[in-house]
Amino acid sequence: MTTMDTAWELNFNTKYKIYDNFNVVLECAYVRLNLDEDTWDHNNNDVTDYMNKDNWKFDMVFTYNF
């Protein structure tokens, strides 16, 4: 990344206690990457596709403590 590039991220994390020892954690994240158009090569389709896509992450974690 250069000094002209920016990125921001938004996260939501939630923990549900189903039983005393059993938990479920749900995570959702969104990342927006804003690349400087003058710096990156627009003739390369891989870079152009990456610049125009939003990034999402979803997780579900089950934990059981003894």
Predicted model as a PDB file, atoms N, CA, C, CB and O in Angstrom, pLDDT in the B-factor column:
MODEL        1                                                                  
ATOM      1  N   MET A   1       0.838  -1.180   0.000  1.00 69.00           N  
ATOM      2  CA  MET A   1       0.000   0.000   0.000  1.00 69.00           C  
ATOM      3  C   MET A   1       0.883   1.243   0.000  1.00 69.00           C  
ATOM      4  CB  MET A   1      -0.953  -0.002   1.214  1.00 69.00           C  
ATOM      5  O   MET A   1       2.003   1.231   0.510  1.00 69.00           O  
ATOM      6  N   THR A   2       0.359   2.300  -0.575  1.00 73.00           N  
ATOM      7  CA  THR A   2       1.063   3.577  -0.604  1.00 73.00           C  
ATOM      8  C   THR A   2       0.390   4.544   0.362  1.00 73.00           C  
ATOM      9  CB  THR A   2       1.091   4.165  -2.041  1.00 73.00           C  
ATOM     10  O   THR A   2      -0.607   4.203   0.999  1.00 73.00           O  
ATOM     11  N   THR A   3       0.930   5.735   0.466  1.00 80.00           N  
ATOM     12  CA  THR A   3       0.331   6.741   1.353  1.00 80.00           C  
ATOM     13  C   THR A   3      -0.982   7.271   0.798  1.00 80.00           C  
ATOM     14  CB  THR A   3       1.301   7.897   1.572  1.00 80.00           C  
ATOM     15  O   THR A   3      -1.734   7.918   1.527  1.00 80.00           O  
ATOM     16  N   MET A   4      -1.276   7.017  -0.462  1.00 77.00           N  
ATOM     17  CA  MET A   4      -2.535   7.459  -1.073  1.00 77.00           C  
ATOM     18  C   MET A   4      -3.636   6.407  -0.943  1.00 77.00           C  
ATOM     19  CB  MET A   4      -2.314   7.791  -2.547  1.00 77.00           C  
ATOM     20  O   MET A   4      -4.798   6.696  -1.230  1.00 77.00           O  
ATOM     21  N   ASP A   5      -3.290   5.191  -0.516  1.00 79.00           N  
ATOM     22  CA  ASP A   5      -4.263   4.113  -0.348  1.00 79.00           C  
ATOM     23  C   ASP A   5      -4.876   4.175   1.049  1.00 79.00           C  
ATOM     24  CB  ASP A   5      -3.601   2.734  -0.587  1.00 79.00           C  
ATOM     25  O   ASP A   5      -4.219   4.573   2.010  1.00 79.00           O  
ATOM     26  N   THR A   6      -6.127   3.782   1.146  1.00 82.00           N  
ATOM     27  CA  THR A   6      -6.807   3.732   2.444  1.00 82.00           C  
ATOM     28  C   THR A   6      -7.603   2.435   2.550  1.00 82.00           C  
ATOM     29  CB  THR A   6      -7.740   4.964   2.634  1.00 82.00           C  
ATOM     30  O   THR A   6      -7.933   1.797   1.551  1.00 82.00           O  
ATOM     31  N   ALA A   7      -7.898   2.070   3.790  1.00 84.00           N  
ATOM     32  CA  ALA A   7      -8.725   0.899   4.056  1.00 84.00           C  
ATOM     33  C   ALA A   7      -9.467   1.129   5.362  1.00 84.00           C  
ATOM     34  CB  ALA A   7      -7.867  -0.405   4.119  1.00 84.00           C  
ATOM     35  O   ALA A   7      -8.953   1.781   6.270  1.00 84.00           O  
ATOM     36  N   TRP A   8     -10.669   0.595   5.450  1.00 87.00           N  
ATOM     37  CA  TRP A   8     -11.412   0.633   6.714  1.00 87.00           C  
ATOM     38  C   TRP A   8     -12.132  -0.691   6.891  1.00 87.00           C  
ATOM     39  CB  TRP A   8     -12.425   1.824   6.745  1.00 87.00           C  
ATOM     40  O   TRP A   8     -12.442  -1.398   5.932  1.00 87.00           O  
ATOM     41  N   GLU A   9     -12.387  -1.000   8.156  1.00 91.00           N  
ATOM     42  CA  GLU A   9     -12.949  -2.299   8.511  1.00 91.00           C  
ATOM     43  C   GLU A   9     -14.052  -2.119   9.546  1.00 91.00           C  
ATOM     44  CB  GLU A   9     -11.851  -3.245   9.047  1.00 91.00           C  
ATOM     45  O   GLU A   9     -13.961  -1.269  10.432  1.00 91.00           O  
ATOM     46  N   LEU A  10     -15.082  -2.924   9.420  1.00 95.00           N  
ATOM     47  CA  LEU A  10     -16.210  -2.914  10.349  1.00 95.00           C  
ATOM     48  C   LEU A  10     -16.429  -4.348  10.823  1.00 95.00           C  
ATOM     49  CB  LEU A  10     -17.510  -2.325   9.677  1.00 95.00           C  
ATOM     50  O   LEU A  10     -16.605  -5.254  10.008  1.00 95.00           O  
ATOM     51  N   ASN A  11     -16.419  -4.556  12.155  1.00 96.00           N  
ATOM     52  CA  ASN A  11     -16.562  -5.894  12.735  1.00 96.00           C  
ATOM     53  C   ASN A  11     -17.752  -5.954  13.676  1.00 96.00           C  
ATOM     54  CB  ASN A  11     -15.286  -6.298  13.479  1.00 96.00           C  
ATOM     55  O   ASN A  11     -18.052  -4.998  14.392  1.00 96.00           O  
ATOM     56  N   PHE A  12     -18.423  -7.097  13.658  1.00 96.00           N  
ATOM     57  CA  PHE A  12     -19.463  -7.418  14.630  1.00 96.00           C  
ATOM     58  C   PHE A  12     -19.137  -8.778  15.221  1.00 96.00           C  
ATOM     59  CB  PHE A  12     -20.889  -7.408  13.976  1.00 96.00           C  
ATOM     60  O   PHE A  12     -19.019  -9.762  14.492  1.00 96.00           O  
ATOM     61  N   ASN A  13     -18.992  -8.838  16.538  1.00 96.00           N  
ATOM     62  CA  ASN A  13     -18.703 -10.088  17.238  1.00 96.00           C  
ATOM     63  C   ASN A  13     -19.750 -10.289  18.316  1.00 96.00           C  
ATOM     64  CB  ASN A  13     -17.270 -10.080  17.851  1.00 96.00           C  
ATOM     65  O   ASN A  13     -20.015  -9.390  19.113  1.00 96.00           O  
ATOM     66  N   THR A  14     -20.343 -11.468  18.336  1.00 96.00           N  
ATOM     67  CA  THR A  14     -21.379 -11.780  19.312  1.00 96.00           C  
ATOM     68  C   THR A  14     -21.106 -13.155  19.903  1.00 96.00           C  
ATOM     69  CB  THR A  14     -22.788 -11.726  18.667  1.00 96.00           C  
ATOM     70  O   THR A  14     -20.788 -14.103  19.185  1.00 96.00           O  
ATOM     71  N   LYS A  15     -21.234 -13.249  21.223  1.00 95.00           N  
ATOM     72  CA  LYS A  15     -21.028 -14.520  21.913  1.00 95.00           C  
ATOM     73  C   LYS A  15     -22.340 -14.932  22.567  1.00 95.00           C  
ATOM     74  CB  LYS A  15     -19.884 -14.413  22.972  1.00 95.00           C  
ATOM     75  O   LYS A  15     -22.925 -14.179  23.345  1.00 95.00           O  
ATOM     76  N   TYR A  16     -22.795 -16.143  22.239  1.00 95.00           N  
ATOM     77  CA  TYR A  16     -24.008 -16.707  22.820  1.00 95.00           C  
ATOM     78  C   TYR A  16     -23.629 -17.837  23.762  1.00 95.00           C  
ATOM     79  CB  TYR A  16     -24.976 -17.211  21.717  1.00 95.00           C  
ATOM     80  O   TYR A  16     -22.897 -18.749  23.378  1.00 95.00           O  
ATOM     81  N   LYS A  17     -24.114 -17.784  24.970  1.00 95.00           N  
ATOM     82  CA  LYS A  17     -23.865 -18.849  25.939  1.00 95.00           C  
ATOM     83  C   LYS A  17     -25.068 -19.790  25.910  1.00 95.00           C  
ATOM     84  CB  LYS A  17     -23.624 -18.268  27.389  1.00 95.00           C  
ATOM     85  O   LYS A  17     -26.135 -19.463  26.429  1.00 95.00           O  
ATOM     86  N   ILE A  18     -24.889 -20.952  25.303  1.00 94.00           N  
ATOM     87  CA  ILE A  18     -25.983 -21.903  25.158  1.00 94.00           C  
ATOM     88  C   ILE A  18     -26.163 -22.702  26.448  1.00 94.00           C  
ATOM     89  CB  ILE A  18     -25.725 -22.850  23.968  1.00 94.00           C  
ATOM     90  O   ILE A  18     -27.279 -22.836  26.950  1.00 94.00           O  
ATOM     91  N   TYR A  19     -25.062 -23.229  26.982  1.00 93.00           N  
ATOM     92  CA  TYR A  19     -25.040 -23.920  28.274  1.00 93.00           C  
ATOM     93  C   TYR A  19     -23.911 -23.317  29.093  1.00 93.00           C  
ATOM     94  CB  TYR A  19     -24.853 -25.479  28.103  1.00 93.00           C  
ATOM     95  O   TYR A  19     -23.205 -22.428  28.617  1.00 93.00           O  
ATOM     96  N   ASP A  20     -23.734 -23.797  30.328  1.00 92.00           N  
ATOM     97  CA  ASP A  20     -22.666 -23.264  31.174  1.00 92.00           C  
ATOM     98  C   ASP A  20     -21.289 -23.408  30.534  1.00 92.00           C  
ATOM     99  CB  ASP A  20     -22.676 -23.961  32.519  1.00 92.00           C  
ATOM    100  O   ASP A  20     -20.448 -22.519  30.674  1.00 92.00           O  
ATOM    101  N   ASN A  21     -21.052 -24.502  29.842  1.00 94.00           N  
ATOM    102  CA  ASN A  21     -19.729 -24.766  29.256  1.00 94.00           C  
ATOM    103  C   ASN A  21     -19.710 -24.701  27.734  1.00 94.00           C  
ATOM    104  CB  ASN A  21     -19.244 -26.118  29.693  1.00 94.00           C  
ATOM    105  O   ASN A  21     -18.670 -24.952  27.126  1.00 94.00           O  
ATOM    106  N   PHE A  22     -20.811 -24.376  27.119  1.00 97.00           N  
ATOM    107  CA  PHE A  22     -20.901 -24.407  25.661  1.00 97.00           C  
ATOM    108  C   PHE A  22     -21.279 -23.027  25.130  1.00 97.00           C  
ATOM    109  CB  PHE A  22     -21.930 -25.465  25.200  1.00 97.00           C  
ATOM    110  O   PHE A  22     -22.325 -22.480  25.479  1.00 97.00           O  
ATOM    111  N   ASN A  23     -20.401 -22.467  24.270  1.00 96.00           N  
ATOM    112  CA  ASN A  23     -20.612 -21.133  23.706  1.00 96.00           C  
ATOM    113  C   ASN A  23     -20.529 -21.174  22.184  1.00 96.00           C  
ATOM    114  CB  ASN A  23     -19.580 -20.138  24.267  1.00 96.00           C  
ATOM    115  O   ASN A  23     -19.861 -22.029  21.603  1.00 96.00           O  
ATOM    116  N   VAL A  24     -21.219 -20.238  21.559  1.00 97.00           N  
ATOM    117  CA  VAL A  24     -21.120 -20.030  20.123  1.00 97.00           C  
ATOM    118  C   VAL A  24     -20.748 -18.570  19.896  1.00 97.00           C  
ATOM    119  CB  VAL A  24     -22.459 -20.403  19.392  1.00 97.00           C  
ATOM    120  O   VAL A  24     -21.383 -17.663  20.434  1.00 97.00           O  
ATOM    121  N   VAL A  25     -19.712 -18.356  19.093  1.00 96.00           N  
ATOM    122  CA  VAL A  25     -19.270 -17.004  18.764  1.00 96.00           C  
ATOM    123  C   VAL A  25     -19.538 -16.780  17.281  1.00 96.00           C  
ATOM    124  CB  VAL A  25     -17.749 -16.790  19.111  1.00 96.00           C  
ATOM    125  O   VAL A  25     -19.093 -17.560  16.439  1.00 96.00           O  
ATOM    126  N   LEU A  26     -20.265 -15.715  16.967  1.00 97.00           N  
ATOM    127  CA  LEU A  26     -20.537 -15.331  15.583  1.00 97.00           C  
ATOM    128  C   LEU A  26     -19.756 -14.060  15.267  1.00 97.00           C  
ATOM    129  CB  LEU A  26     -22.068 -15.121  15.344  1.00 97.00           C  
ATOM    130  O   LEU A  26     -19.805 -13.088  16.020  1.00 97.00           O  
ATOM    131  N   GLU A  27     -19.037 -14.076  14.153  1.00 96.00           N  
ATOM    132  CA  GLU A  27     -18.239 -12.933  13.738  1.00 96.00           C  
ATOM    133  C   GLU A  27     -18.570 -12.570  12.299  1.00 96.00           C  
ATOM    134  CB  GLU A  27     -16.735 -13.229  13.892  1.00 96.00           C  
ATOM    135  O   GLU A  27     -18.701 -13.440  11.438  1.00 96.00           O  
ATOM    136  N   CYS A  28     -18.702 -11.290  12.056  1.00 96.00           N  
ATOM    137  CA  CYS A  28     -18.936 -10.775  10.708  1.00 96.00           C  
ATOM    138  C   CYS A  28     -18.029  -9.556  10.519  1.00 96.00           C  
ATOM    139  CB  CYS A  28     -20.458 -10.404  10.483  1.00 96.00           C  
ATOM    140  O   CYS A  28     -17.973  -8.678  11.380  1.00 96.00           O  
ATOM    141  N   ALA A  29     -17.325  -9.509   9.395  1.00 95.00           N  
ATOM    142  CA  ALA A  29     -16.422  -8.390   9.133  1.00 95.00           C  
ATOM    143  C   ALA A  29     -16.569  -7.940   7.689  1.00 95.00           C  
ATOM    144  CB  ALA A  29     -14.957  -8.780   9.433  1.00 95.00           C  
ATOM    145  O   ALA A  29     -16.799  -8.749   6.790  1.00 95.00           O  
ATOM    146  N   TYR A  30     -16.432  -6.635   7.483  1.00 94.00           N  
ATOM    147  CA  TYR A  30     -16.456  -6.029   6.154  1.00 94.00           C  
ATOM    148  C   TYR A  30     -15.221  -5.145   6.028  1.00 94.00           C  
ATOM    149  CB  TYR A  30     -17.778  -5.206   5.915  1.00 94.00           C  
ATOM    150  O   TYR A  30     -14.942  -4.338   6.915  1.00 94.00           O  
ATOM    151  N   VAL A  31     -14.483  -5.290   4.937  1.00 89.00           N  
ATOM    152  CA  VAL A  31     -13.287  -4.478   4.699  1.00 89.00           C  
ATOM    153  C   VAL A  31     -13.429  -3.803   3.343  1.00 89.00           C  
ATOM    154  CB  VAL A  31     -11.983  -5.347   4.759  1.00 89.00           C  
ATOM    155  O   VAL A  31     -13.740  -4.446   2.340  1.00 89.00           O  
ATOM    156  N   ARG A  32     -13.197  -2.500   3.334  1.00 86.00           N  
ATOM    157  CA  ARG A  32     -13.221  -1.735   2.097  1.00 86.00           C  
ATOM    158  C   ARG A  32     -11.816  -1.205   1.837  1.00 86.00           C  
ATOM    159  CB  ARG A  32     -14.259  -0.571   2.168  1.00 86.00           C  
ATOM    160  O   ARG A  32     -11.267  -0.469   2.656  1.00 86.00           O  
ATOM    161  N   LEU A  33     -11.243  -1.572   0.713  1.00 81.00           N  
ATOM    162  CA  LEU A  33      -9.904  -1.147   0.332  1.00 81.00           C  
ATOM    163  C   LEU A  33     -10.025  -0.134  -0.795  1.00 81.00           C  
ATOM    164  CB  LEU A  33      -9.024  -2.360  -0.095  1.00 81.00           C  
ATOM    165  O   LEU A  33     -10.584  -0.439  -1.848  1.00 81.00           O  
ATOM    166  N   ASN A  34      -9.509   1.058  -0.583  1.00 78.00           N  
ATOM    167  CA  ASN A  34      -9.519   2.123  -1.594  1.00 78.00           C  
ATOM    168  C   ASN A  34      -8.097   2.340  -2.074  1.00 78.00           C  
ATOM    169  CB  ASN A  34     -10.124   3.452  -1.023  1.00 78.00           C  
ATOM    170  O   ASN A  34      -7.287   2.957  -1.382  1.00 78.00           O  
ATOM    171  N   LEU A  35      -7.794   1.830  -3.263  1.00 76.00           N  
ATOM    172  CA  LEU A  35      -6.454   1.944  -3.826  1.00 76.00           C  
ATOM    173  C   LEU A  35      -6.364   3.172  -4.722  1.00 76.00           C  
ATOM    174  CB  LEU A  35      -6.086   0.674  -4.614  1.00 76.00           C  
ATOM    175  O   LEU A  35      -7.329   3.549  -5.387  1.00 76.00           O  
ATOM    176  N   ASP A  36      -5.194   3.783  -4.724  1.00 73.00           N  
ATOM    177  CA  ASP A  36      -4.943   4.940  -5.570  1.00 73.00           C  
ATOM    178  C   ASP A  36      -4.919   4.503  -7.033  1.00 73.00           C  
ATOM    179  CB  ASP A  36      -3.611   5.633  -5.179  1.00 73.00           C  
ATOM    180  O   ASP A  36      -4.097   3.674  -7.423  1.00 73.00           O  
ATOM    181  N   GLU A  37      -5.811   5.055  -7.832  1.00 72.00           N  
ATOM    182  CA  GLU A  37      -5.924   4.644  -9.232  1.00 72.00           C  
ATOM    183  C   GLU A  37      -4.714   5.035 -10.062  1.00 72.00           C  
ATOM    184  CB  GLU A  37      -7.161   5.241  -9.843  1.00 72.00           C  
ATOM    185  O   GLU A  37      -4.407   4.365 -11.048  1.00 72.00           O  
ATOM    186  N   ASP A  38      -4.019   6.101  -9.688  1.00 71.00           N  
ATOM    187  CA  ASP A  38      -2.842   6.531 -10.443  1.00 71.00           C  
ATOM    188  C   ASP A  38      -1.636   5.621 -10.201  1.00 71.00           C  
ATOM    189  CB  ASP A  38      -2.486   7.964 -10.075  1.00 71.00           C  
ATOM    190  O   ASP A  38      -0.746   5.537 -11.048  1.00 71.00           O  
ATOM    191  N   THR A  39      -1.601   4.951  -9.068  1.00 71.00           N  
ATOM    192  CA  THR A  39      -0.457   4.115  -8.716  1.00 71.00           C  
ATOM    193  C   THR A  39      -0.565   2.722  -9.305  1.00 71.00           C  
ATOM    194  CB  THR A  39      -0.321   4.023  -7.216  1.00 71.00           C  
ATOM    195  O   THR A  39       0.423   2.178  -9.799  1.00 71.00           O  
ATOM    196  N   TRP A  40      -1.755   2.138  -9.258  1.00 67.00           N  
ATOM    197  CA  TRP A  40      -1.924   0.742  -9.642  1.00 67.00           C  
ATOM    198  C   TRP A  40      -2.249   0.621 -11.118  1.00 67.00           C  
ATOM    199  CB  TRP A  40      -3.018   0.087  -8.809  1.00 67.00           C  
ATOM    200  O   TRP A  40      -2.967   1.451 -11.675  1.00 67.00           O  
ATOM    201  N   ASP A  41      -1.716  -0.423 -11.751  1.00 65.00           N  
ATOM    202  CA  ASP A  41      -1.860  -0.669 -13.182  1.00 65.00           C  
ATOM    203  C   ASP A  41      -3.279  -1.131 -13.493  1.00 65.00           C  
ATOM    204  CB  ASP A  41      -0.834  -1.716 -13.663  1.00 65.00           C  
ATOM    205  O   ASP A  41      -3.708  -2.176 -13.004  1.00 65.00           O  
ATOM    206  N   HIS A  42      -4.008  -0.370 -14.295  1.00 61.00           N  
ATOM    207  CA  HIS A  42      -5.391  -0.733 -14.648  1.00 61.00           C  
ATOM    208  C   HIS A  42      -5.465  -1.722 -15.804  1.00 61.00           C  
ATOM    209  CB  HIS A  42      -6.177   0.511 -15.004  1.00 61.00           C  
ATOM    210  O   HIS A  42      -6.535  -2.260 -16.091  1.00 61.00           O  
ATOM    211  N   ASN A  43      -4.344  -1.965 -16.465  1.00 62.00           N  
ATOM    212  CA  ASN A  43      -4.340  -2.954 -17.545  1.00 62.00           C  
ATOM    213  C   ASN A  43      -4.285  -4.376 -17.009  1.00 62.00           C  
ATOM    214  CB  ASN A  43      -3.165  -2.712 -18.477  1.00 62.00           C  
ATOM    215  O   ASN A  43      -4.570  -5.328 -17.735  1.00 62.00           O  
ATOM    216  N   ASN A  44      -3.923  -4.518 -15.755  1.00 61.00           N  
ATOM    217  CA  ASN A  44      -3.874  -5.829 -15.120  1.00 61.00           C  
ATOM    218  C   ASN A  44      -5.255  -6.130 -14.540  1.00 61.00           C  
ATOM    219  CB  ASN A  44      -2.768  -5.884 -14.011  1.00 61.00           C  
ATOM    220  O   ASN A  44      -5.683  -5.457 -13.602  1.00 61.00           O  
ATOM    221  N   ASN A  45      -5.955  -7.122 -15.074  1.00 60.00           N  
ATOM    222  CA  ASN A  45      -7.322  -7.427 -14.640  1.00 60.00           C  
ATOM    223  C   ASN A  45      -7.390  -7.899 -13.198  1.00 60.00           C  
ATOM    224  CB  ASN A  45      -7.923  -8.477 -15.537  1.00 60.00           C  
ATOM    225  O   ASN A  45      -8.395  -7.664 -12.526  1.00 60.00           O  
ATOM    226  N   ASP A  46      -6.341  -8.566 -12.698  1.00 61.00           N  
ATOM    227  CA  ASP A  46      -6.351  -9.033 -11.316  1.00 61.00           C  
ATOM    228  C   ASP A  46      -6.413  -7.865 -10.338  1.00 61.00           C  
ATOM    229  CB  ASP A  46      -5.115  -9.886 -11.036  1.00 61.00           C  
ATOM    230  O   ASP A  46      -7.169  -7.912  -9.368  1.00 61.00           O  
ATOM    231  N   VAL A  47      -5.634  -6.827 -10.581  1.00 58.00           N  
ATOM    232  CA  VAL A  47      -5.622  -5.654  -9.698  1.00 58.00           C  
ATOM    233  C   VAL A  47      -6.926  -4.887  -9.837  1.00 58.00           C  
ATOM    234  CB  VAL A  47      -4.422  -4.732 -10.019  1.00 58.00           C  
ATOM    235  O   VAL A  47      -7.485  -4.448  -8.833  1.00 58.00           O  
ATOM    236  N   THR A  48      -7.422  -4.715 -11.050  1.00 57.00           N  
ATOM    237  CA  THR A  48      -8.664  -3.983 -11.270  1.00 57.00           C  
ATOM    238  C   THR A  48      -9.839  -4.695 -10.607  1.00 57.00           C  
ATOM    239  CB  THR A  48      -8.926  -3.812 -12.769  1.00 57.00           C  
ATOM    240  O   THR A  48     -10.679  -4.041  -9.989  1.00 57.00           O  
ATOM    241  N   ASP A  49      -9.917  -6.020 -10.721  1.00 61.00           N  
ATOM    242  CA  ASP A  49     -10.994  -6.776 -10.074  1.00 61.00           C  
ATOM    243  C   ASP A  49     -10.909  -6.656  -8.564  1.00 61.00           C  
ATOM    244  CB  ASP A  49     -10.941  -8.249 -10.486  1.00 61.00           C  
ATOM    245  O   ASP A  49     -11.935  -6.537  -7.894  1.00 61.00           O  
ATOM    246  N   TYR A  50      -9.694  -6.687  -8.017  1.00 60.00           N  
ATOM    247  CA  TYR A  50      -9.520  -6.601  -6.569  1.00 60.00           C  
ATOM    248  C   TYR A  50      -9.903  -5.211  -6.052  1.00 60.00           C  
ATOM    249  CB  TYR A  50      -8.067  -6.929  -6.187  1.00 60.00           C  
ATOM    250  O   TYR A  50     -10.419  -5.085  -4.941  1.00 60.00           O  
ATOM    251  N   MET A  51      -9.658  -4.185  -6.837  1.00 59.00           N  
ATOM    252  CA  MET A  51      -9.982  -2.822  -6.417  1.00 59.00           C  
ATOM    253  C   MET A  51     -11.488  -2.596  -6.338  1.00 59.00           C  
ATOM    254  CB  MET A  51      -9.358  -1.817  -7.375  1.00 59.00           C  
ATOM    255  O   MET A  51     -11.941  -1.745  -5.573  1.00 59.00           O  
ATOM    256  N   ASN A  52     -12.256  -3.331  -7.104  1.00 59.00           N  
ATOM    257  CA  ASN A  52     -13.689  -3.101  -7.196  1.00 59.00           C  
ATOM    258  C   ASN A  52     -14.515  -4.071  -6.357  1.00 59.00           C  
ATOM    259  CB  ASN A  52     -14.116  -3.191  -8.621  1.00 59.00           C  
ATOM    260  O   ASN A  52     -15.743  -4.037  -6.423  1.00 59.00           O  
ATOM    261  N   LYS A  53     -13.885  -4.919  -5.583  1.00 69.00           N  
ATOM    262  CA  LYS A  53     -14.619  -5.902  -4.795  1.00 69.00           C  
ATOM    263  C   LYS A  53     -14.593  -5.547  -3.321  1.00 69.00           C  
ATOM    264  CB  LYS A  53     -14.043  -7.296  -5.007  1.00 69.00           C  
ATOM    265  O   LYS A  53     -13.595  -5.041  -2.808  1.00 69.00           O  
ATOM    266  N   ASP A  54     -15.699  -5.816  -2.649  1.00 80.00           N  
ATOM    267  CA  ASP A  54     -15.774  -5.676  -1.205  1.00 80.00           C  
ATOM    268  C   ASP A  54     -15.344  -7.000  -0.576  1.00 80.00           C  
ATOM    269  CB  ASP A  54     -17.216  -5.269  -0.748  1.00 80.00           C  
ATOM    270  O   ASP A  54     -15.553  -8.066  -1.155  1.00 80.00           O  
ATOM    271  N   ASN A  55     -14.753  -6.927   0.589  1.00 88.00           N  
ATOM    272  CA  ASN A  55     -14.272  -8.119   1.275  1.00 88.00           C  
ATOM    273  C   ASN A  55     -15.126  -8.393   2.495  1.00 88.00           C  
ATOM    274  CB  ASN A  55     -12.799  -7.965   1.677  1.00 88.00           C  
ATOM    275  O   ASN A  55     -15.327  -7.514   3.333  1.00 88.00           O  
ATOM    276  N   TRP A  56     -15.633  -9.622   2.593  1.00 91.00           N  
ATOM    277  CA  TRP A  56     -16.488 -10.041   3.698  1.00 91.00           C  
ATOM    278  C   TRP A  56     -15.872 -11.232   4.393  1.00 91.00           C  
ATOM    279  CB  TRP A  56     -17.904 -10.378   3.205  1.00 91.00           C  
ATOM    280  O   TRP A  56     -15.158 -12.023   3.777  1.00 91.00           O  
ATOM    281  N   LYS A  57     -16.152 -11.359   5.686  1.00 92.00           N  
ATOM    282  CA  LYS A  57     -15.719 -12.528   6.452  1.00 92.00           C  
ATOM    283  C   LYS A  57     -16.838 -12.901   7.414  1.00 92.00           C  
ATOM    284  CB  LYS A  57     -14.380 -12.249   7.223  1.00 92.00           C  
ATOM    285  O   LYS A  57     -17.362 -12.045   8.127  1.00 92.00           O  
ATOM    286  N   PHE A  58     -17.203 -14.176   7.432  1.00 95.00           N  
ATOM    287  CA  PHE A  58     -18.191 -14.702   8.366  1.00 95.00           C  
ATOM    288  C   PHE A  58     -17.588 -15.913   9.070  1.00 95.00           C  
ATOM    289  CB  PHE A  58     -19.521 -15.079   7.635  1.00 95.00           C  
ATOM    290  O   PHE A  58     -17.034 -16.802   8.424  1.00 95.00           O  
ATOM    291  N   ASP A  59     -17.698 -15.942  10.390  1.00 95.00           N  
ATOM    292  CA  ASP A  59     -17.193 -17.058  11.191  1.00 95.00           C  
ATOM    293  C   ASP A  59     -18.229 -17.489  12.206  1.00 95.00           C  
ATOM    294  CB  ASP A  59     -15.888 -16.676  11.898  1.00 95.00           C  
ATOM    295  O   ASP A  59     -18.994 -16.677  12.727  1.00 95.00           O  
ATOM    296  N   MET A  60     -18.238 -18.784  12.477  1.00 97.00           N  
ATOM    297  CA  MET A  60     -19.033 -19.322  13.570  1.00 97.00           C  
ATOM    298  C   MET A  60     -18.131 -20.300  14.317  1.00 97.00           C  
ATOM    299  CB  MET A  60     -20.363 -20.019  13.051  1.00 97.00           C  
ATOM    300  O   MET A  60     -17.654 -21.280  13.744  1.00 97.00           O  
ATOM    301  N   VAL A  61     -17.900 -20.025  15.603  1.00 96.00           N  
ATOM    302  CA  VAL A  61     -16.971 -20.816  16.406  1.00 96.00           C  
ATOM    303  C   VAL A  61     -17.750 -21.421  17.574  1.00 96.00           C  
ATOM    304  CB  VAL A  61     -15.766 -19.940  16.917  1.00 96.00           C  
ATOM    305  O   VAL A  61     -18.458 -20.719  18.297  1.00 96.00           O  
ATOM    306  N   PHE A  62     -17.607 -22.719  17.742  1.00 97.00           N  
ATOM    307  CA  PHE A  62     -18.202 -23.420  18.875  1.00 97.00           C  
ATOM    308  C   PHE A  62     -17.104 -23.748  19.871  1.00 97.00           C  
ATOM    309  CB  PHE A  62     -18.943 -24.712  18.419  1.00 97.00           C  
ATOM    310  O   PHE A  62     -16.069 -24.301  19.499  1.00 97.00           O  
ATOM    311  N   THR A  63     -17.324 -23.409  21.136  1.00 95.00           N  
ATOM    312  CA  THR A  63     -16.337 -23.719  22.179  1.00 95.00           C  
ATOM    313  C   THR A  63     -17.018 -24.460  23.315  1.00 95.00           C  
ATOM    314  CB  THR A  63     -15.654 -22.426  22.707  1.00 95.00           C  
ATOM    315  O   THR A  63     -18.115 -24.106  23.747  1.00 95.00           O  
ATOM    316  N   TYR A  64     -16.348 -25.484  23.783  1.00 96.00           N  
ATOM    317  CA  TYR A  64     -16.827 -26.231  24.943  1.00 96.00           C  
ATOM    318  C   TYR A  64     -15.682 -26.306  25.935  1.00 96.00           C  
ATOM    319  CB  TYR A  64     -17.337 -27.665  24.547  1.00 96.00           C  
ATOM    320  O   TYR A  64     -14.600 -26.779  25.588  1.00 96.00           O  
ATOM    321  N   ASN A  65     -15.895 -25.850  27.159  1.00 93.00           N  
ATOM    322  CA  ASN A  65     -14.878 -25.853  28.201  1.00 93.00           C  
ATOM    323  C   ASN A  65     -15.174 -26.970  29.211  1.00 93.00           C  
ATOM    324  CB  ASN A  65     -14.817 -24.474  28.909  1.00 93.00           C  
ATOM    325  O   ASN A  65     -16.313 -27.149  29.643  1.00 93.00           O  
ATOM    326  N   PHE A  66     -14.134 -27.709  29.572  1.00 89.00           N  
ATOM    327  CA  PHE A  66     -14.267 -28.785  30.547  1.00 89.00           C  
ATOM    328  C   PHE A  66     -14.065 -28.254  31.935  1.00 89.00           C  
ATOM    329  CB  PHE A  66     -13.280 -29.907  30.264  1.00 89.00           C  
ATOM    330  O   PHE A  66     -14.139 -29.012  32.903  1.00 89.00           O  
TER     331      PHE A  66                                                      
ENDMDL                                                                          
END                                                                             
